[in-house]
Amino acid sequence: MDINYLYTFKEVAKWGSYTKTGEELGYAQSSVTTQIKKLEDHYQVKLFERVGRKMRLTQSGEELYFYVEKILSLLDEAEERISKESNLRGTVRIGTVESLAAYFITPYIKELKGKHPDLKILLESGLCPNLKEGTLQGKFDISILLDRLSEHPDLMTIPIRQEKLVMIAPPRHRLNGLKEMNLKELETETLILTEEGCSYRVLLEQLLKEENIQAKSVISFSSLEAIKQCVADDLGLAIMPEIAVKKDIESGKVVQIPFDHKKIPVYTQIVYQKKKWLTPPIAQFISALTS
């Protein structure tokens, strides 16, 4: 069986589309269909079923996907081990949160790519719980989280730095100019928060619950830029990592109001499986992040 069929199978599972898979891999749609059909003939099972416009894994397909992930990961590891360290090939899979992807790790990825032009780097953003689970399952080689320090028996955690959280408001907000703010002030405010499950949203909600404080209303967005724009448009207040909003504060688009974040400490941190062999590119990437 051609090993490329497994790569095609994985891409169809990712995109849910033969057409999109063909575009990503440079194949005709008919070639993708043929490869999947050969896999189904080989295993004598149906691997995908159509649900609406998407192709979804069957139960047998999900079982095969579990092994395909392991097989392709081992193939990438073998290629990296036998390649020359001066210009390694293979793939590095990195999971991180949106704020770090946008405002922190890009220069380090650029540096790694400069050392190894043939290296394929896959960067995927998500929520911290999903990133940790993805790291445990082998979906990511490493993840860079923004959360309380991770504790898991199967994960190595390397703290990089503590991140400052800030609360932002529109420039003419009534709380602008205060030296201190009582959290009770939030009871008359609308909070514009990241999606449920986001680490610092969870920590803020826990803090407010402990203080018996409930905001007047809550608006949720998954996009940091949308949140900042809503604050600028006077729709409410938001809590964000300082690195994500520093330029907006400096430009006057939004203002920072007093907020004591010491009760909800968050850290930029690296996590990876303790049993994982760190390829030279991954080791170099970690070294750059922590130096």
Secondary structure, 3 states (H helix, E strand, C coil): CCCHHHHHHHHHHHHCCHHHHHHHHCCCHHHHHHHHHHHHHHHCCCCEEEECCEEEECHHHHHHHHHHHHHHHHHHHHHHHHCCHHHCCCEEEEEECHHHHHHCCHHHHHHHHHHCCCCEEEEEECCHHHHHHHHHCCCCCEEEEEECCCCCCCEEEEEEEEECEEEEECCCCCCCCCCCCCHHHHHHCEEEECCCCCHHHHHHHHHHHHCCCCCCEEEECCCHHHHHHHHHCCCCEEEEEHHHHHHHHHHCCCEEECCCCCCCCEEEEEEEECCCCCCHHHHHHHHHHHC
